[in-house]
Amino acid sequence: MKITTSISAFAVLSGVVLTTAATSQQAQEGSIANIDEPKGTTTILLASSGTVRANGTNSTQDFRLQDGLLFNALRYGDKVTFTSSVMNGTKTITSLEKK
């Protein structure tokens, strides 16, 4: 009985740890490459990080803005730090700070 209880407790705790890791957000940096207010999205040119993009190529990603008021503050070329998460299957910016 003790073994079953221990295994069950471990399974529950493992699930909590995995859920927390999956929902954690890491700050990213980049610059605004495009703003599409009618669609509610912005394209961000992600800053190179370490040796991952050492060959000089940069990548862009489209994000939905959680707060539509951000469109009033954003301009093409703005340097930003942001966090994002997947909401309803779409990458969504949850916080954004201009540099």
Phi and psi in degrees as a GROMACS rama.xvg file:
@    title "Ramachandran Plot"
@    xaxis  label "Phi"
@    yaxis  label "Psi"
@TYPE xy
-63.8078  -38.579  LYS-2
-65.0016  -42.5577  ILE-3
-62.9003  -42.6739  THR-4
-64.8664  -42.2408  THR-5
-64.5051  -42.521  SER-6
-64.7312  -41.8057  ILE-7
-63.7779  -43.5687  SER-8
-63.5366  -41.3501  ALA-9
-62.829  -41.6243  PHE-10
-63.4854  -41.657  ALA-11
-65.1938  -46.4997  VAL-12
-64.3623  -38.6628  LEU-13
-62.3372  -40.7291  SER-14
-62.7159  -39.7362  GLY-15
-65.315  -43.8987  VAL-16
-63.8844  -44.7063  VAL-17
-65.1902  -39.3477  LEU-18
-64.5883  -43.1123  THR-19
-62.2688  -43.2271  THR-20
-65.3222  -37.0666  ALA-21
-70.8947  -29.5385  ALA-22
-97.1952  -5.13108  THR-23
-68.0087  150.555  SER-24
-117.923  137.541  GLN-25
-111.897  134.288  GLN-26
-68.5142  137.242  ALA-27
-123.049  158.508  GLN-28
-122.349  151.97  GLU-29
-178.984  -166.801  GLY-30
-134.934  150.696  SER-31
-71.2364  120.893  ILE-32
-102.632  -25.8531  ALA-33
-160.902  147.293  ASN-34
-128.401  123.415  ILE-35
-123.441  82.6277  ASP-36
-60.9629  -41.0744  GLU-37
-58.7553  -35.9486  PRO-38
-85.4578  -14.4718  LYS-39
77.8176  25.8632  GLY-40
-126.285  161.796  THR-41
-137.927  149.216  THR-42
-105.404  131.503  THR-43
-118.465  130.103  ILE-44
-83.8001  109.417  LEU-45
-73.095  139.321  LEU-46
-71.1379  144.679  ALA-47
-65.4107  140  SER-48
-126.209  112.666  SER-49
60.6922  -138.061  GLY-50
-94.8029  1.6879  THR-51
-60.5765  -43.7557  VAL-52
-116.85  47.7608  ARG-53
-65.5257  -19.8363  ALA-54
-78.4831  2.3723  ASN-55
92.491  -3.91382  GLY-56
-81.7566  138.662  THR-57
-111.341  155.605  ASN-58
-118.436  151.311  SER-59
-114.53  150.599  THR-60
-138.851  143.934  GLN-61
-91.6275  138.356  ASP-62
-133.838  145.302  PHE-63
-86.289  144.636  ARG-64
-94.5597  125.411  LEU-65
-68.342  -36.6838  GLN-66
-108.315  107.309  ASP-67
-62.1342  -20.4181  GLY-68
-68.1422  -17.046  LEU-69
-63.4207  -24.9353  LEU-70
-59.7077  -30.947  PHE-71
-69.8003  -26.0505  ASN-72
-97.3388  -19.2896  ALA-73
-90.0544  143.043  LEU-74
-135.319  153.015  ARG-75
-53.931  131.825  TYR-76
90.6303  -9.79113  GLY-77
-58.8704  134.508  ASP-78
-83.9292  131.686  LYS-79
-136.646  154.446  VAL-80
-118.1  132.696  THR-81
-148.66  161.203  PHE-82
-121.434  150.301  THR-83
-142.194  161.524  SER-84
-148.304  164.588  SER-85
-89.2335  119.525  VAL-86
-124.282  123.551  MET-87
54.0936  36.2515  ASN-88
80.1904  7.42779  GLY-89
-123.947  136.11  THR-90
-66.3845  123.8  LYS-91
-127.81  131.287  THR-92
-75.8079  123.715  ILE-93
-99.5774  -25.2164  THR-94
-150.104  148.124  SER-95
-148.749  137.07  LEU-96
-134.51  128.335  GLU-97
-79.347  144.531  LYS-98
